[in-house]
Amino acid sequence: MVKITGLTIYPVKSCRGINVDDIGIVETGLAYDRQWVVVDEHGRFVTQRTLPRMALIHTALTETSLILTGENSALHVPFDARGARAKVTVWNDSCDGYDAGDQAAEWLSDFLELPVRLVGFDPTFQRLSNKQYTGDLSARNAYSDGFPILLISQASLDDLNSKLETPLPMNRFRPNIVIDGIDAFDEDYVAHFSRPGLCLKPVKPCTRCEITTTDQETGVRGEEPLLALSKYRIDERLKGVTFGQNIVVAEGIGQRLRVGDELMVEWNF
């Protein structure tokens, strides 16, 4: 058995996450996760990879709206703020969305010092994870990189931190689910995390980029953890360093996850 020790959603891709105690599971992963994205003038997604300052944008949710907070101001975006239809490019996917309006675009452009717009995901759009990894499962995504949920064990972070001069917090890796109860990197060998009516299936190790080197409190970029991970977490097949597992929902849409929940583990060996 493993225990869920942390749950985080990221309403706006690459902005600050929200730690929650309880969250619903929807067709695109966890409720409200990556339901908005910031795009450039060509409709292509922008992230902390090129704009580490996005880490400084706090997100919050009310019953009716998304709230973005910067250094000296806040922006309220009603959930029903659906302007012109928009096409969004996330990696190689072209996704349907709704522009969140000029006020949101002006606020974000001022904060990021770049012409950008905020786009909400069209819930009728079918964006599926790569079937090379999900097999017979059709896993929908909103604006996540390519899979609906990211899971990391606390033991994996503890192992990494034992190799670093300065320990790093879990938020460097932006997981949705943190678990305890297995050894470091054992999530790489799990076939299913489950309980009655729920089955979460790891499908692909998560290759890590320079976002992990950005301090999520200050937006300042350094060298770690990629330097340390490159010494012992290289995946030749994926051509990168891996940390955490991409997860799809094999069963359980409509259920809820709570911090403290226990899940059974089925190994893939």
Order of alpha helices (4+ residues) and beta strands (2+ residues): beta-beta-beta-beta-beta-beta-beta-beta-beta-beta-alpha-beta-alpha-beta-alpha-beta-beta-beta-alpha-beta-beta-beta-beta
